[in-house]
Amino acid sequence: MTKLLSDPHLLPVGEQALPDGFRVDAVRGIVFPYNGDLVGEAPEGTAAAAVAAIDAAVRVRPAVAKLTAGVRRSVLTAIADLVREHRAELIELLVLETGKPVVDCTVEVDRTVLTWSLAAEEPARLHGETVPIDLLPGAEGMVGYFTRRPAGVVVGIAGFNYPLMLASHKIAPALAAGCPVIVKPAPATPLATLWLVHEIRDILAAHGAPRATVQLVTGETEVGVALTTDPRVAVVSFTGSAAVGHAIAKACAPRKAVLELGSNAALVVCADADLDAAASAILRGGFYASGQACISVQRVIVEDAVNDELVQRLLDRLDEVTTGDPRDPATRVSALIDPAATERVEKMVAAAVSAGATVLAGGGRRGPVLAPTVLTDVRSDSEAWCEEIFAPVIAVSRVPDADSAWRAVNDSRYGLHAAVFTRSLATAYAAIDTLEVGGVVINDVPGFRSDAMPYGGVKDSGIGREGPRWAVEEFTVTRMAVIRP
């Protein structure tokens, strides 16, 4: 990946190819969260760079909209092949810039390949339908149909936890829809996405498409503000915290915002559940990616009849969750993205304990790593329960029955994914019908996500859906044709 490191002052903005790209003065050191070692340097974008990217996107918008379905599919397929070819290098780079265990970075790269492969199928599916407008008196003999057209310039803002995959969920469907797209990676984790965008621009040029179809601007809040408040941007697709997402939605109104925000995902264990399977799911779903996933298990809601037995099984098996260096294939929990994140979580746990919670396991650090933590008796108004903790911390609460469990799940401002463990089909369907979330997973972790499915939340967890098929719909608009012969 020598191109990535050749000149950290270059941003992939405008039509220029390396080494004549858009230059910025400042660079940012990207560090390995586990020990603080320097991984590399990235350009530090500015508001001026953001405006330049929008200018370029607007210029190429007509040409991008006219790219044939065949060209778009060919480009998307080539990108999937590229990521697959560089799989091992990307896994290594993601471990270093995110600090995420290698097992989770492997999943990220493989899902990124799937995302691009799925997106490559969408240009062939982008079509409209006829409309029986002659239902209206006076419209006899008239013909009506609609087509789907590119909405315009898309801005995609990705989170730090799965930077390559989240950026791909913005870029790939935008290309499939025929929209120019500008992506802003999280400041702490831009390297893999920078490499990908540079390569995509070369692939676009090889297919006769403008390089400015895909651009990237790094930077802090001023860059995000410039990208999301410009009236020339048609759609903003954001993955991140609820507070920032809400601010973006207000700033870009009345233009479209697609928001994939946070959650405090619940896993319900019913009295008839397979407790070994439920315990395995909690250990896996609560601590993967060091708990830094918006659908990792945070709230464990257990029917009273099996609560004590389930908790004991969890505690007996907690040593299976290996902590340490994320480069070790055995590691499941490593350091959070930065020391400030660890301090924030420690304060949330301490506040919960002060309010009456009990720490059954963990609660402290093992070197730079926050130990896998199990809490009980957490008050429903404690941040460790009602807000997104984004860390390897789970809170267990007992309830008398399934109906009480559904109420506990729904008693939240969030609603992304929830999981339910039960042997009863009736109970499973009751959960699917009752839980106020974007997805209900039966007998698996709430973190289960296939990139082929619609993904998103309700309430403060966001609006709109990701997954290439559904994101293409978000990035297109209908155009109605009405003909009186």
PEMOCOR-V184919 format. One record per residue. N is the residue number from 1. RES is the residue in three letters. SS is DSSP state (H for helix, E for strand, L for the rest). PHI is phi in degrees with one decimal (NA if undefined). OMEGA is omega in radians with two decimals (NA if undefined). Layout:
[[N,RES,SS,PHI,OMEGA] [N,RES,SS,PHI,OMEGA]]
This chain:
[[1,MET,L,NA,-3.08] [2,THR,H,-64.3,-3.14] [3,LYS,H,-59.6,-3.12] [4,LEU,H,-61.0,-3.02] [5,LEU,H,-96.4,-3.01] [6,SER,H,-65.7,3.14] [7,ASP,L,-155.9,-3.08] [8,PRO,L,-70.9,3.10] [9,HIS,L,-89.3,-3.04] [10,LEU,E,-98.5,3.00] [11,LEU,E,-107.5,3.05] [12,PRO,L,-77.7,-3.10] [13,VAL,L,-126.2,3.12] [14,GLY,L,80.8,-3.07] [15,GLU,L,-90.2,-3.01] [16,GLN,L,-68.6,2.99] [17,ALA,L,-97.3,3.02] [18,LEU,L,-61.6,0.09] [19,PRO,L,-94.7,-3.08] [20,ASP,L,-109.2,-3.08] [21,GLY,L,-76.2,-3.14] [22,PHE,E,-75.0,-3.06] [23,ARG,E,-98.3,3.02] [24,VAL,L,-121.9,-3.06] [25,ASP,L,-78.2,-2.97] [26,ALA,L,-98.5,3.03] [27,VAL,E,-126.1,-3.13] [28,ARG,E,-121.9,3.06] [29,GLY,E,-76.8,3.11] [30,ILE,E,-103.1,-3.01] [31,VAL,E,-112.4,3.07] [32,PHE,L,-77.3,-3.04] [33,PRO,L,-57.8,-3.07] [34,TYR,L,-70.4,-3.10] [35,ASN,L,-136.2,3.09] [36,GLY,L,81.7,3.11] [37,ASP,L,-64.4,3.11] [38,LEU,E,-73.5,3.11] [39,VAL,E,-91.4,-3.11] [40,GLY,E,177.9,3.12] [41,GLU,E,-122.2,3.14] [42,ALA,E,-129.5,3.09] [43,PRO,E,-63.7,3.09] [44,GLU,L,-99.8,-3.08] [45,GLY,L,-70.4,-3.12] [46,THR,L,-132.9,3.05] [47,ALA,H,-61.3,3.11] [48,ALA,H,-63.7,3.08] [49,ALA,H,-64.8,3.11] [50,ALA,H,-63.2,3.12] [51,VAL,H,-64.3,3.11] [52,ALA,H,-62.1,3.11] [53,ALA,H,-65.3,3.11] [54,ILE,H,-65.3,3.09] [55,ASP,H,-54.5,-3.11] [56,ALA,H,-66.3,3.14] [57,ALA,H,-63.1,3.12] [58,VAL,H,-64.2,-3.14] [59,ARG,H,-63.2,-3.06] [60,VAL,H,-91.5,-3.08] [61,ARG,H,-52.6,-3.14] [62,PRO,H,-60.6,-3.13] [63,ALA,H,-67.6,3.13] [64,VAL,H,-67.0,3.13] [65,ALA,H,-63.0,-3.11] [66,LYS,L,-90.3,3.10] [67,LEU,L,-60.5,-3.09] [68,THR,L,-68.4,3.07] [69,ALA,H,-59.1,3.12] [70,GLY,H,-63.9,3.11] [71,VAL,H,-65.7,-3.14] [72,ARG,H,-60.8,3.13] [73,ARG,H,-63.9,-3.14] [74,SER,H,-64.3,3.11] [75,VAL,H,-62.1,-3.10] [76,LEU,H,-63.5,3.10] [77,THR,H,-64.5,3.12] [78,ALA,H,-63.1,3.13] [79,ILE,H,-69.2,3.07] [80,ALA,H,-58.8,3.12] [81,ASP,H,-63.5,3.14] [82,LEU,H,-62.1,-3.13] [83,VAL,H,-62.7,3.11] [84,ARG,H,-60.5,-3.12] [85,GLU,H,-64.4,-3.08] [86,HIS,L,-103.0,-3.04] [87,ARG,H,-53.5,-3.06] [88,ALA,H,-62.7,-3.14] [89,GLU,H,-65.4,-3.13] [90,LEU,H,-68.4,3.09] [91,ILE,H,-59.8,-3.13] [92,GLU,H,-61.6,-3.13] [93,LEU,H,-65.8,-3.14] [94,LEU,H,-65.8,3.08] [95,VAL,H,-58.1,-3.07] [96,LEU,H,-70.8,-3.07] [97,GLU,H,-86.1,3.12] [98,THR,H,-97.3,-3.02] [99,GLY,L,74.2,-3.11] [100,LYS,L,-79.1,3.13] [101,PRO,L,-54.6,-3.06] [102,VAL,H,-59.4,3.13] [103,VAL,H,-63.2,-3.13] [104,ASP,H,-76.8,3.08] [105,CYS,H,-69.1,3.06] [106,THR,H,-63.6,3.09] [107,VAL,H,-60.9,-3.13] [108,GLU,H,-60.7,-3.11] [109,VAL,H,-67.1,3.14] [110,ASP,H,-65.2,3.08] [111,ARG,H,-70.7,3.07] [112,THR,H,-64.3,3.07] [113,VAL,H,-58.7,3.14] [114,LEU,H,-61.9,-3.13] [115,THR,H,-59.9,3.12] [116,TRP,H,-67.1,3.12] [117,SER,H,-66.5,3.10] [118,LEU,H,-65.9,-3.14] [119,ALA,H,-62.1,-3.13] [120,ALA,H,-64.3,3.12] [121,GLU,H,-83.3,-2.97] [122,GLU,H,-75.0,3.10] [123,PRO,H,-56.9,3.12] [124,ALA,H,-77.4,-3.09] [125,ARG,H,-106.0,-3.03] [126,LEU,L,-83.2,-3.08] [127,HIS,L,-148.7,3.13] [128,GLY,L,-110.5,3.13] [129,GLU,E,-161.5,3.10] [130,THR,E,-80.0,-3.11] [131,VAL,L,-127.8,-3.12] [132,PRO,L,-78.5,-3.06] [133,ILE,H,-69.1,3.12] [134,ASP,H,-76.5,2.92] [135,LEU,H,-65.7,3.14] [136,LEU,L,-82.1,3.07] [137,PRO,L,-56.8,-3.10] [138,GLY,L,95.6,-3.13] [139,ALA,L,-103.9,-3.12] [140,GLU,L,-58.1,3.11] [141,GLY,L,83.2,-3.13] [142,MET,E,-80.9,-3.14] [143,VAL,E,-117.5,3.10] [144,GLY,E,-137.5,3.04] [145,TYR,E,-156.3,3.06] [146,PHE,E,-125.0,2.99] [147,THR,E,-121.6,3.06] [148,ARG,E,-103.1,-3.09] [149,ARG,E,-120.1,3.10] [150,PRO,E,-56.7,-3.10] [151,ALA,L,-71.2,-3.09] [152,GLY,L,132.4,-3.08] [153,VAL,E,-71.2,3.10] [154,VAL,E,-108.7,2.98] [155,VAL,E,-110.9,3.10] [156,GLY,E,-115.5,-3.14] [157,ILE,E,-117.6,-3.01] [158,ALA,L,-108.2,3.08] [159,GLY,L,-84.5,-3.05] [160,PHE,L,-82.3,-2.91] [161,ASN,L,-78.5,3.07] [162,TYR,L,-131.2,-2.91] [163,PRO,H,-62.8,-3.09] [164,LEU,H,-69.3,-3.10] [165,MET,H,-70.4,-3.12] [166,LEU,H,-66.5,3.08] [167,ALA,H,-63.7,3.13] [168,SER,H,-65.1,3.10] [169,HIS,H,-70.4,3.01] [170,LYS,H,-94.4,-3.00] [171,ILE,H,-71.3,-3.01] [172,ALA,H,-61.0,3.12] [173,PRO,H,-68.5,3.06] [174,ALA,H,-63.2,3.08] [175,LEU,H,-63.2,3.13] [176,ALA,H,-61.1,-3.11] [177,ALA,H,-82.0,-3.09] [178,GLY,L,88.1,-3.12] [179,CYS,L,-111.9,2.93] [180,PRO,L,-67.8,-3.04] [181,VAL,E,-136.9,3.05] [182,ILE,E,-117.3,-3.12] [183,VAL,E,-108.8,3.05] [184,LYS,E,-118.9,3.08] [185,PRO,L,-77.2,3.04] [186,ALA,L,-63.6,-3.07] [187,PRO,L,-56.6,-3.07] [188,ALA,L,-81.1,-3.00] [189,THR,L,-138.2,-3.09] [190,PRO,L,-97.4,-2.84] [191,LEU,H,-67.7,-3.11] [192,ALA,H,-63.9,-3.14] [193,THR,H,-70.9,3.05] [194,LEU,H,-58.9,3.12] [195,TRP,H,-58.8,-3.10] [196,LEU,H,-60.5,-3.09] [197,VAL,H,-66.2,3.07] [198,HIS,H,-56.7,-3.11] [199,GLU,H,-68.7,3.12] [200,ILE,H,-59.3,-3.11] [201,ARG,H,-63.6,3.06] [202,ASP,H,-66.6,3.12] [203,ILE,H,-64.5,3.10] [204,LEU,H,-59.3,-3.12] [205,ALA,H,-62.0,3.13] [206,ALA,H,-66.0,3.10] [207,HIS,L,-98.5,3.10] [208,GLY,L,78.3,3.14] [209,ALA,L,-101.9,-3.13] [210,PRO,L,-64.7,3.05] [211,ARG,H,-62.6,-3.09] [212,ALA,H,-72.0,2.99] [213,THR,H,-58.9,3.11] [214,VAL,E,-127.3,3.13] [215,GLN,E,-134.5,3.14] [216,LEU,E,-139.9,3.05] [217,VAL,L,-128.7,3.05] [218,THR,L,-85.1,3.03] [219,GLY,L,136.0,-3.08] [220,GLU,L,-98.4,-2.99] [221,THR,H,-59.3,-3.09] [222,GLU,H,-62.2,3.10] [223,VAL,H,-69.9,3.11] [224,GLY,H,-60.7,3.12] [225,VAL,H,-63.3,-3.14] [226,ALA,H,-61.6,-3.12] [227,LEU,H,-74.0,-3.01] [228,THR,H,-91.7,-3.10] [229,THR,H,-104.5,-3.14] [230,ASP,L,-73.8,-3.08] [231,PRO,L,-66.5,3.12] [232,ARG,L,-80.8,3.10] [233,VAL,E,-86.0,-3.07] [234,ALA,E,-87.6,-3.07] [235,VAL,E,-138.9,2.98] [236,VAL,E,-113.2,3.09] [237,SER,E,-112.2,-2.99] [238,PHE,E,-125.0,2.98] [239,THR,E,-121.7,-3.11] [240,GLY,L,169.4,-3.04] [241,SER,L,-74.0,3.14] [242,ALA,H,-63.0,-3.09] [243,ALA,H,-61.7,3.13] [244,VAL,H,-68.7,3.13] [245,GLY,H,-60.1,3.12] [246,HIS,H,-65.1,3.11] [247,ALA,H,-64.9,3.13] [248,ILE,H,-64.9,-3.13] [249,ALA,H,-59.1,3.11] [250,LYS,H,-68.7,-3.06] [251,ALA,H,-69.3,-3.04] [252,CYS,H,-96.4,3.12] [253,ALA,L,-59.8,0.14] [254,PRO,L,-92.2,3.10] [255,ARG,L,-73.6,-2.98] [256,LYS,E,-76.5,2.98] [257,ALA,E,-121.1,3.01] [258,VAL,E,-106.6,-2.96] [259,LEU,E,-119.5,3.01] [260,GLU,E,-112.4,-2.94] [261,LEU,L,-109.5,-3.00] [262,GLY,L,-82.3,3.14] [263,SER,L,-165.8,2.96] [264,ASN,L,-129.7,-2.89] [265,ALA,L,-53.9,-3.11] [266,ALA,E,-106.8,2.98] [267,LEU,E,-124.8,-3.10] [268,VAL,E,-98.9,3.07] [269,VAL,E,-114.3,-3.13] [270,CYS,L,-81.8,-3.06] [271,ALA,L,-63.1,-3.12] [272,ASP,L,-95.4,-3.03] [273,ALA,L,-71.8,2.93] [274,ASP,L,-75.5,-2.99] [275,LEU,H,-68.9,3.07] [276,ASP,H,-63.6,3.12] [277,ALA,H,-65.7,3.13] [278,ALA,H,-64.9,3.13] [279,ALA,H,-63.2,3.11] [280,SER,H,-61.2,-3.13] [281,ALA,H,-66.3,-3.14] [282,ILE,H,-66.1,3.13] [283,LEU,H,-65.1,3.13] [284,ARG,H,-77.5,-3.03] [285,GLY,H,-78.3,-3.14] [286,GLY,H,-88.3,-2.97] [287,PHE,H,-125.3,3.09] [288,TYR,H,-65.7,-3.08] [289,ALA,H,54.7,-3.10] [290,SER,H,58.4,-3.13] [291,GLY,H,78.2,-3.09] [292,GLN,L,-91.1,3.10] [293,ALA,L,-143.5,-3.02] [294,CYS,L,-70.5,3.09] [295,ILE,L,-119.1,2.98] [296,SER,L,-72.1,-3.11] [297,VAL,L,-66.7,3.04] [298,GLN,L,-120.0,-3.14] [299,ARG,E,-106.2,3.06] [300,VAL,E,-109.4,-3.04] [301,ILE,E,-112.6,-2.93] [302,VAL,E,-123.3,3.02] [303,GLU,E,-63.1,-3.01] [304,ASP,H,-54.1,-3.05] [305,ALA,H,-61.0,-3.09] [306,VAL,H,-121.5,-3.05] [307,ASN,H,-59.5,-3.05] [308,ASP,H,-62.4,-3.13] [309,GLU,H,-65.6,3.14] [310,LEU,H,-65.0,-3.12] [311,VAL,H,-60.2,3.13] [312,GLN,H,-63.7,3.11] [313,ARG,H,-63.6,3.10] [314,LEU,H,-62.0,-3.10] [315,LEU,H,-66.5,3.13] [316,ASP,H,-64.6,-3.05] [317,ARG,H,-107.4,-3.03] [318,LEU,H,-64.0,3.12] [319,ASP,H,-66.5,3.07] [320,GLU,H,-66.5,-3.12] [321,VAL,L,-86.6,-3.06] [322,THR,L,-75.1,3.09] [323,THR,E,-109.7,3.07] [324,GLY,L,144.2,-3.09] [325,ASP,L,-66.7,-3.08] [326,PRO,L,-67.7,3.11] [327,ARG,L,-76.9,3.10] [328,ASP,L,-79.0,-3.12] [329,PRO,L,-58.9,-3.13] [330,ALA,L,-80.9,-3.05] [331,THR,L,-69.2,3.06] [332,ARG,L,-117.2,3.10] [333,VAL,E,-131.1,3.09] [334,SER,L,-131.2,-3.09] [335,ALA,L,-64.4,3.03] [336,LEU,L,-70.1,-2.96] [337,ILE,L,-58.4,3.08] [338,ASP,L,-159.8,-3.12] [339,PRO,H,-58.6,-3.14] [340,ALA,H,-62.2,3.12] [341,ALA,H,-64.7,3.12] [342,THR,H,-63.9,3.13] [343,GLU,H,-63.3,3.11] [344,ARG,H,-60.9,-3.12] [345,VAL,H,-68.5,3.13] [346,GLU,H,-59.9,3.10] [347,LYS,H,-67.1,3.12] [348,MET,H,-64.7,3.12] [349,VAL,H,-66.8,3.13] [350,ALA,H,-61.7,3.12] [351,ALA,H,-65.3,3.11] [352,ALA,H,-63.6,3.13] [353,VAL,H,-65.9,3.11] [354,SER,H,-61.2,-3.13] [355,ALA,L,-89.3,3.05] [356,GLY,L,119.7,-3.14] [357,ALA,L,-73.1,3.10] [358,THR,E,-117.5,3.06] [359,VAL,E,-90.0,3.13] [360,LEU,E,-83.8,3.13] [361,ALA,E,-160.2,3.09] [362,GLY,L,73.3,3.13] [363,GLY,L,93.2,3.13] [364,GLY,L,-127.7,-3.11] [365,ARG,E,-106.2,2.93] [366,ARG,E,-116.3,-2.97] [367,GLY,L,66.0,3.13] [368,PRO,L,-84.1,-2.99] [369,VAL,E,-102.4,3.02] [370,LEU,E,-75.2,-3.08] [371,ALA,L,-64.3,3.03] [372,PRO,L,-53.9,-2.94] [373,THR,E,-121.2,3.09] [374,VAL,E,-122.2,3.11] [375,LEU,E,-112.5,2.98] [376,THR,E,-140.3,-3.13] [377,ASP,L,57.9,3.11] [378,VAL,L,-82.4,3.13] [379,ARG,L,-64.7,-3.09] [380,SER,L,-68.1,3.09] [381,ASP,L,-100.3,3.05] [382,SER,L,-75.6,-3.14] [383,GLU,H,-59.5,-3.14] [384,ALA,H,-65.3,3.08] [385,TRP,H,-106.5,-2.94] [386,CYS,H,-93.2,3.09] [387,GLU,L,-112.8,3.14] [388,GLU,L,-78.1,-3.09] [389,ILE,L,-89.0,3.02] [390,PHE,L,55.1,-3.05] [391,ALA,L,-164.2,-3.14] [392,PRO,L,-78.1,-3.11] [393,VAL,E,-133.3,3.05] [394,ILE,E,-122.7,3.13] [395,ALA,E,-123.8,-3.08] [396,VAL,E,-105.0,3.11] [397,SER,E,-133.5,3.13] [398,ARG,E,-97.5,3.11] [399,VAL,E,-135.3,-3.07] [400,PRO,L,-73.8,-3.04] [401,ASP,L,-159.1,-3.08] [402,ALA,H,-64.6,3.14] [403,ASP,H,-60.6,3.08] [404,SER,H,-67.0,3.10] [405,ALA,H,-65.0,3.13] [406,TRP,H,-61.2,3.13] [407,ARG,H,-64.8,3.14] [408,ALA,H,-66.7,3.10] [409,VAL,H,-61.3,-3.06] [410,ASN,H,-74.6,3.14] [411,ASP,L,-80.0,-3.08] [412,SER,L,-157.1,3.05] [413,ARG,L,-77.4,-3.14] [414,TYR,L,-101.3,3.09] [415,GLY,L,-167.2,-3.12] [416,LEU,L,-98.3,3.06] [417,HIS,E,-128.9,2.98] [418,ALA,E,-140.4,3.13] [419,ALA,E,-125.6,3.13] [420,VAL,E,-137.1,3.05] [421,PHE,E,-105.7,-3.12] [422,THR,L,-159.4,3.03] [423,ARG,L,-97.7,-3.03] [424,SER,L,-98.3,3.08] [425,LEU,H,-65.9,3.12] [426,ALA,H,-62.9,3.12] [427,THR,H,-65.7,3.12] [428,ALA,H,-60.0,-3.14] [429,TYR,H,-69.2,3.07] [430,ALA,H,-62.6,3.10] [431,ALA,H,-65.1,-3.13] [432,ILE,H,-60.5,-3.12] [433,ASP,H,-78.3,-2.93] [434,THR,H,-105.2,-3.01] [435,LEU,L,-73.7,-3.07] [436,GLU,L,-92.4,-3.09] [437,VAL,L,-143.1,3.12] [438,GLY,L,-77.1,3.14] [439,GLY,E,-154.1,3.09] [440,VAL,E,-115.6,-3.11] [441,VAL,E,-112.3,-3.12] [442,ILE,E,-99.3,3.07] [443,ASN,L,62.5,2.95] [444,ASP,L,-155.1,-3.05] [445,VAL,L,-76.1,3.04] [446,PRO,L,-64.5,3.10] [447,GLY,L,-77.3,3.07] [448,PHE,L,-67.1,3.07] [449,ARG,L,-149.0,2.93] [450,SER,L,-92.8,-3.10] [451,ASP,L,-71.8,3.08] [452,ALA,L,-86.6,-3.07] [453,MET,L,-104.9,3.04] [454,PRO,L,-69.5,-3.06] [455,TYR,E,-130.2,3.11] [456,GLY,L,168.6,-3.03] [457,GLY,L,-124.6,3.05] [458,VAL,L,-124.7,-3.11] [459,LYS,H,55.1,-3.08] [460,ASP,H,-78.8,3.08] [461,SER,H,-85.6,2.97] [462,GLY,E,125.1,-3.11] [463,ILE,E,-150.0,-3.08] [464,GLY,L,91.1,-3.09] [465,ARG,L,-133.9,3.01] [466,GLU,E,-104.7,-2.86] [467,GLY,L,100.6,-2.97] [468,PRO,H,-48.4,-3.10] [469,ARG,H,-60.2,-3.05] [470,TRP,H,-79.3,3.09] [471,ALA,H,-67.4,3.06] [472,VAL,H,-59.9,3.07] [473,GLU,H,-63.8,3.11] [474,GLU,H,-65.0,-3.05] [475,PHE,L,-95.0,3.08] [476,THR,E,-125.3,3.08] [477,VAL,E,-127.4,3.08] [478,THR,E,-82.9,3.01] [479,ARG,E,-123.0,-3.08] [480,MET,E,-87.6,3.03] [481,ALA,E,-114.9,3.12] [482,VAL,E,-126.2,-3.05] [483,ILE,E,-126.0,2.96] [484,ARG,E,-103.8,-3.09] [485,PRO,L,-59.6,NA]]
